């Protein structure tokens, strides 16, 4: 892609979609009593939040959209905690007792992770976050899969799949900003590559889902456009301050588009 077209794509991503999607993920969930599909949605969002907090911390280390990154980190921590309480209540029911230990484990991990992500940014703090975020993500994913199996429906699978796209968007951006902070390794490079491949595969599966409504197909098209912007930002060789800005903005835009799609699949139930 030539430099002019690349610049136009990334400029459009930084301006238009940011206004369209701004702020929707900042609010804490209102649910106290939640349905099975909404439990999968919230459980899946915990995966995303684990990666978003790590991404925002790394952004703050670089001073990239610092005020916004700090605001998103704080909102994400608050939402993680609220949803964790919801999910612990939901899995306390007798028929879901086998899932409850997963959320007990997640609550323990969250205590350490919350302390790390809310501390002033530092190189040692980033190293701690690089380790802890993977543990939180793995446990949050385990809970999501357990909840999907308990739902045992095609809609549960779609909510999980669309919800995982949110996480992958933040995971890719996290690895990008980790590398920009000097946490460059074969593992980081491989992690970004795998997350991208997983995103592309799952996106194709979502597009082919027979459950898709006209509204969902419209949002899939919008998400596809956001993915083009984000993918262009994330894969350019040689990082720059301008590219840092583009990755920060487009990662939030693709996240918001996928969050809307996850909500639409949830509402089908």
Buried (B, 14 or more C-beta within 10 A) or exposed (E): EEEEEBEEBBEEBBEEBBEEBEEEBEEEBEBEEBEBBBBBBBBBBBBBBBBBBBBBBBBBBBEBBBEBBBBBBBBBBBBBBBBBBBBBBBBEEEEBEEBBEBBEBBBEBBEBBBEBBEEEBEEEBBEBBBEBBBBBBBBBBBBBBBBBEBBEBEBBBBBBBBBBBBBBBBBBBBBBBBBBBEBEEEEBEEBBEBBBEBBEEBBEEBBEBEEBEEEBEEBBEBBEBBBBBBBBBBEBEEBEEEBBBBBBBBBBBBBBBBBBBBBBBBBBB
